[in-house]
Amino acid sequence: MLYQTVGLQKADHVMVVNLKDVVNDPMGGARLSGELAEICGEIVWDEEVRVIVLTGSFNAGRNGKVSGTGEEEMKFSSIAEPISKVDRPVIAAIQGDALEQGLEMALACDLRIAAETSRFGLSQIQAGLIPWDGGTQRLTRLVGKGKALEMILTGKTIHAEEAQRIGLVNQVVSSQDLMGVTMKMAREMASKGTIALRYAKEAVYQGMDLTLEQGLRLEADLYLLIHTTKDRTEGIRAFREKRVPKFEGK
């Protein structure tokens, strides 16, 4: 299917979602929200996709966020929620700036790799608004309450080096190396056990909302479930035969 706001490319069990620049399109945010929801819904059923790379314009969605004038007519077009619901690892490769709702979209990814020239900010407060697409919640969980409040209440923009220092991004690389580094990481992850990748992600995210005891129980349950899969058998066989395992996600 041909999408208006994204381009798709699948290779080596990695789905690359290239975000187009829709910042000047009044309905860009709504279109992007709908298309991301459709794409992410399809990926969940695509066993060939093990890792997702999100790249392109992270300025997407800075407008067209709300339609309607009355309170009962206001419609919010989330671009972060579809990504947050994907059970596969999602890596954001950020080449330019990730601002406002674009940063909220990046925060919904599991890992973020940024070019050294990238900037990050939630500047909604300068327009008398607040972040609404997960920014106040995900940023706080990622960098801590103090830094999250500083960024949100001042609306200031930070550079890639500072973003890495506070834990907002995982790596900072040159613009030329960004996609190479990101795709290398994605392919390495995709070579691992598909079910193990999904269960590890589930254990981390669900465990954040549980007590330690409950989280440990969840981890143990998921670990035991892996032992019932064909991938686990293949992993053991490959280890004994001293070869690279061929996981099938079963």
N, C-alpha and C positions, 0 to 999 in steps of 0.2 A: 504494500500500500504506500502511496505517495503522501507524505506529510508536509504541511506548510511551514512548521516551526522547527522541525528537527530533520536530520539526516541519519540514516542507520547503516551500519556496516558490521557484519559478523564474520569473525575468523578466529580459528584456534580456540573455540569455546568462549570467546570474548565478544560481547556486543558493545560497540562504540556508538554512543548517542551524541551526535554533534548538534549543539543548540545554536539555532540561527539568531541573529540580532533582530529582535522585534520591539526594541525600546521605543521606536517611533510609530509603532502600530497601536492605535487606541484599544484594539481588541486583542493585542498580542498575548497578554497574560492569560486571557480566557482560552484562547486557542491552544497555547502551550499547555495549560492545565489539562484540557480535554485530551490532547494528543499524548501527553505523558501518562495519563491514567490508562489510556488504551494500550500503549506500548508496554507499560509495566505489567498490566494485566495479562498480556500475551506472553511476556517473558516468563512469568511464573509457570506457564504450561510448556515452555520450550526447554526440553531436557538438554539440548545442545549448548545452551547458554549457562555458563558457570560463574562468570564475573561480568560486571557492567562497568564501562568507563563513560563518564559524563564529561564532555568537553565542549568547547565553543564559547558562546557569549553568556557570561554569568551576570550580565546586565539585564537579561531577559526577565520580563515580568515586573519591571519597575513602574509600569503604568498599567492601566486597564485592570487594576486590582479589585475595584468595586464598581458595580453597575447598579443603577437605580438611585433614587433620591430619598424615598421614604424609608423609615427604619425597617418596615416589613418587606421592602423590595430589595434591600441591599443584598448583593450576592458576592461572595468571596471566592476567588478562583485560586485555589492552592496549587502551587507547583512543587511544594516540598512533600506534601502528603503522599502522592503516588510513589515517590522514590523511597520514602520511609517504610512503605509496606512491602517492598521487594525482599524476598528471603535470600537472595544472592548477595555477595559482597558488591558494593558500589564504590568506585574510586572516582573522585572529581579531579580532573586535570585542568587547573585554572591558569589560563594564559594571560588574561587581562585583569580587569577589576571585578570583584565580587561584592556588589553593593546592594543594600536594602533587601528586597525579596530575592535577588540573585544570590546573596550570601545565605539567606535562609534556606534556599534550595541546596547550596553546597553543604550546609550544616546537616542536612538530611542524609548526606552520603556517609559512608563508613570511614573512608580515608580521603585526605585532601593533599594533593601535590600541587605546588604553586610555582609559577615563574617568578624570578627574582624581582621583576618589575610590577608585580600584581599589588593591588591595594584592596583593603577590606573595611567595610563599615556598615553600620545600621544607623542611618542618619534620619530616620523617620521623625525623630523628636524635633528636628529643625522645622518641620512643617506642621507641628502641633499634633503629631500622630505617634503611635507606638508600633513596633514590629508586631505582626499578627500571624505570620505564616510559620510559627515555631521558633522565631528568633529569641524571644525572652526565655524560652524553656531549654532549647538545645544548646544555645551559646553558654548558658549558665552551667549546664551539666558538663560541657566540654572544657571550659577555661576557669570555672569557679565563679562564685557570686561577685567577688570584688571587681575582677576585670570585666565581667559581663555588664555590671552596673555602670562602670566607667564608660564603656563603649556605647551603651544604650542611652544613658542620661546625657552624655555630652554630644553624641552623634558624630564623634570624631572618626576619621579614617586612619587606619594603620597600614604600614608597609609589610611586605612579605616576611622580612627578617623578624619584625616584632610579632607577627602572627605565628611564626614558628616558635618563638621564644615562649609564648604563653600557651602553646598547645593547640592553637586554632588550626594550623596546618601541620602535616606530618613531615613533609620535606619541602625544601626550596631549591630549585635548580635553575639553570639558565633557560631562556626561552627556547633556544635551539634544542635543548635536551629534554624538554618537558614531555613530549609524547613518547619519545624513546624510553625514558625512565618509567613512565606510567605503564606503557604496554609491556615492558619487561616484567614489572611487578604483577600485572594482570595475568600474563601468561603463566608465570610461576605459580600464582594462586590457583589458576584454572587446572593446573596439572595435579593438584592435590585432590583428596577425596571430596567429591561433590557434596555428599551428605554430611561429611564432617564439617565442611565450610558452612553449610546452612545451620547445623546444630550449634556450632561454636558461636555464630552470630546470634542465634536465638538465646543461648545461655547468657551471653553478656547483656543483651538488651532487656530481656525479661527479668534477669537477676537484679537489675538496678531498681526495680520496683518491689523487690521482695526483701525479707529479712535475710541475714547471712545464712541461717539454718535452712530456710526455704530455698535460697539460691543454690546451696550445696546439694540439696536433694534434687533440684531440677537438673543440675550438672550431672549428677550420678545417673539419673534416669535416662538422659540423652546419651550418655556414654554407653550405658547398657544396650540401648536401642541400636547403636552403631554395630554392636557385636552380632546383631541378627541380620546384617546386610551382606550382599555379595561383595561390595567394595571392601569390607573388612577382610573377607576371605582372600580376595585378590591381593590386598596389602600384605598379608601374612605369606602368601605363596610367592609374591615378588621378592620379599625380603629373603626368604629361604633360597630362592633361585638367583639372588643377587642381580636383579634387573629392575628397570623402572616399572612401577605398577601402572596398569591400564584401567583406571576407574571408569565406571559406567553410570554412576549415580543410582545404583540399585542395591 
